[in-house]
Amino acid sequence: MNTVLETGQLILRPFTLEDFDAFAAMYADPGVTEFVTEDGRPLSRFAAWRAFAGIVGHWTLRGFGLFAVVERTTGTFVGRIGPWDPEGWPDFEIGWTLRSEYWGRGYATEAVKRCIEHAFTELDRSHISTSELLIEYLFINCPWRKRLFCTVTTVLSCHRPRRARRPTCNPANSKEGKSLSRKKPRIGPTR
């Protein structure tokens, strides 16, 4: 449970008790919970505690889980992102939720890219899912997308190519901008 991932702007690390106040505030924000709770409503502090404990427990039971995401420069908690596969969940996925004041800074894209790499390499996963919202930027515009077998419904399902153990993606270098999705993705974080 000591896995720490880093990106240019972020540190993805295990949750600590000190993260709970910011986590509970994130789940009390109706703009955030519209996308991540079962009924779209904010969580009470007690319900947020149960969600927080579930994330910590997932690490214990599965050996991986959602990371606390903090800004590298300030150490501020900005959300939770990482591999997620609890009992009864439809598929192994990279889940993400950010505090609304940190939307639009590229943090989800940056952290999800690192988590996908982590899932394919350190967790040795051959299959992952993530939200349709990130498809446009992470997969469709990436040069290595042709080497992945993808299907699009409400999530993107990717299988690691047999020979490629470490996919790399630099969307800024991609010249393609096609979309596999016929529907415009919903704006905002998803589970």
Buried (B, 14 or more C-beta within 10 A) or exposed (E): EEBEBEBEBBBBBBBEEEBBEBBBBBBBBEBBBBBBBEEEEBBEEEBBBEBBEEBBEBBEEBEBBBBBBBBEEEEEBBBBBBBBBEEEEEEBBBBBBBBBEBBEBBBBBBBBBBBBBBBBEEBEBEBBBBBBBBBBBBBBBBBBBEBBEBEBEEBBBBBBBEEEEEBEBEBEEBEEEEEBBEEEBEEBBBB
